[in-house]
Amino acid sequence: MEIDRRRLKAALEGILFVAGEPVTLSRLAQALDVPVGTIQEALTELSAEYAQRGLVIQRSDRAVQMATSPRVASQVERFLGLRTGIRLSAAALETLAMIAYRQPITRAEIEAIRGVDCSSVLQNLLARNLIREVDRLDQAGRPIRYGTTFEFLQHFGLSDLSQLPKVEELPPPIDSRTLEFEGRSGERGGAEGSTQGTQ
């Protein structure tokens, strides 16, 4: 017999809380013996219920995790003695924005758009865990395709990629060599700041 919606959401909360890392939708569906579609519906309801709380439900296409809400990130960081922001160059922000909007995307595709070598920038973003290797294309050289991570969502105060501003809403490019994006920002402006270096 299928679990009722209230118990399903409670079970999802418990699993995501103890997991402490992203959990695939298929694994949740298997553990709770319900279809993936039912899991997605319950997660959507949970996300709405968490809107004003200290935790958020962050989702990608295939996985989900429970994380600290950007609303309370600065207090949590202060409690843990963490840095409240990290610095990225304009080139890194431009590349990160390109990956966020066009993922999955290869280094060659990024370089074709930017017109410069992106090897070091990609390594920097990988080291900061803001992007990940999604897969490899089945062609000569097996090029890697990159996508954003849950940490990317966390730093820019997003629950999922659908909250990225539309391209036409973005401000014009700015002339700056170094920009700071705040991990504690809970507004969509954090995501907009990440794309200001886009040409």
C-alpha positions in Angstrom: 0.0 0.0 0.0 1.4 3.4 -1.0 2.5 5.6 1.9 0.3 8.6 2.6 1.6 12.1 1.6 2.2 13.3 5.2 4.2 10.2 6.2 6.1 10.4 2.9 7.2 13.9 3.5 8.2 13.1 7.1 10.2 10.1 5.8 11.9 12.3 3.2 12.9 14.9 5.8 14.4 12.2 8.0 16.4 10.6 5.2 17.7 13.9 3.9 18.6 15.0 7.4 20.7 11.9 8.2 22.2 11.6 4.7 24.1 14.9 5.0 24.8 14.8 1.2 22.8 14.7 -2.0 20.6 11.7 -2.5 19.4 10.5 -5.9 15.7 10.6 -6.6 15.8 7.0 -7.7 17.4 5.9 -4.4 14.7 7.7 -2.5 12.0 6.1 -4.6 13.5 2.7 -4.0 13.8 3.2 -0.2 10.2 4.5 0.2 8.7 2.2 -2.4 7.0 4.9 -4.4 7.4 6.3 -8.0 10.0 9.0 -8.6 7.2 11.3 -9.7 5.6 11.0 -6.3 8.9 11.8 -4.7 9.2 14.9 -6.8 5.7 16.1 -5.9 6.4 15.6 -2.2 9.7 17.5 -2.5 8.0 20.4 -4.2 5.5 20.6 -1.3 8.4 20.3 1.3 10.2 23.1 -0.5 7.2 25.4 -0.1 6.8 24.5 3.5 10.5 25.3 4.2 10.3 28.7 2.6 10.6 30.6 5.9 12.7 28.1 7.9 16.3 27.7 8.5 16.7 24.8 6.1 16.0 24.5 2.4 15.5 21.6 0.0 18.0 21.9 -2.9 17.3 19.9 -6.0 19.1 19.0 -9.3 17.7 16.9 -12.1 18.6 13.7 -10.4 19.3 14.4 -6.7 18.2 16.4 -3.7 19.7 17.5 -0.4 18.8 19.4 2.7 21.0 22.5 3.4 21.2 25.6 5.5 18.9 28.4 4.2 20.7 31.5 2.9 18.6 33.5 5.3 20.6 32.2 8.2 23.9 31.3 6.5 25.8 34.2 8.0 24.8 33.2 11.6 25.7 29.6 10.9 29.0 30.5 9.4 29.8 32.7 12.4 28.9 29.9 14.8 31.2 27.5 12.9 33.9 30.1 12.5 33.8 29.9 8.7 34.6 32.5 6.1 31.5 34.4 4.9 32.6 34.8 1.3 35.1 33.7 -1.3 36.5 35.7 -4.1 36.4 34.9 -7.8 37.9 36.7 -10.7 35.7 38.2 -13.4 37.0 35.4 -15.8 35.9 32.8 -13.3 32.5 34.3 -12.8 32.0 34.6 -16.6 33.0 30.9 -17.0 30.8 29.9 -14.1 27.8 31.7 -15.5 28.4 30.1 -18.9 28.4 26.7 -17.3 25.3 27.4 -15.2 23.2 28.5 -18.2 24.6 26.1 -20.9 25.3 22.9 -18.9 26.5 20.3 -19.6 29.2 22.1 -21.6 32.7 21.2 -22.7 35.9 23.2 -22.2 36.1 23.6 -26.0 32.6 25.0 -26.2 33.4 27.5 -23.4 36.7 28.6 -25.1 35.0 29.0 -28.4 32.6 31.5 -26.8 35.2 33.3 -24.5 38.0 33.2 -27.1 40.6 32.3 -24.4 42.1 29.2 -22.8 39.9 28.2 -19.7 42.0 25.4 -18.3 43.2 27.2 -15.2 39.8 28.8 -14.6 38.0 25.4 -14.8 40.6 23.9 -12.3 39.9 26.8 -9.9 36.1 26.2 -10.1 36.6 22.5 -9.7 38.8 23.0 -6.6 36.2 25.3 -5.1 33.6 22.6 -5.8 31.4 25.0 -7.7 31.4 22.8 -10.8 31.7 19.1 -11.5 32.5 16.7 -14.3 29.1 15.5 -15.5 30.2 13.0 -18.2 32.3 12.6 -21.3 31.2 12.8 -24.9 31.5 9.7 -26.9 33.8 11.2 -29.5 37.5 11.6 -30.2 39.4 12.7 -27.1 36.4 11.9 -24.8 35.9 15.6 -23.8 34.6 16.3 -20.3 31.3 18.1 -20.0 30.9 20.3 -16.9 27.9 21.3 -14.8 27.3 23.1 -11.5 27.1 21.6 -8.1 24.9 21.8 -5.0 27.6 24.0 -3.5 27.0 26.4 -6.4 23.3 26.5 -5.4 24.2 27.0 -1.8 26.6 29.9 -2.4 24.2 31.8 -4.6 21.1 31.2 -2.4 19.3 29.0 -5.0 17.0 26.0 -4.4 17.4 24.9 -8.0 18.6 26.1 -11.4 15.1 27.3 -12.3 15.7 30.3 -10.0 18.6 31.6 -12.1 17.5 34.9 -13.6 16.4 34.9 -17.2 19.2 36.0 -19.6 17.2 39.1 -20.6 17.0 40.1 -16.9 20.7 40.2 -16.4 22.5 43.5 -15.9 25.1 44.7 -18.5 28.7 43.4 -18.2 30.9 45.2 -15.8 34.6 46.1 -16.0 36.1 44.5 -12.9 39.1 42.2 -12.4 37.9 40.7 -9.1 34.4 40.4 -7.7 33.2 38.9 -4.4 30.2 36.7 -4.3 28.7 36.2 -0.9 27.9 32.7 0.2 25.5 34.2 2.8 23.4 36.0 0.2 19.8 34.8 0.2 18.6 37.0 -2.7 18.5 36.3 -6.4 21.0 39.1 -6.7 23.7 36.6 -5.6 23.1 34.7 -8.8 22.8 37.8 -10.8 26.2 38.9 -9.5 27.7 35.6 -10.7 26.7 36.4 -14.2 27.8 40.0 -14.5 31.0 39.0 -16.1 29.2 37.4 -19.0 30.1 38.9 -22.3 
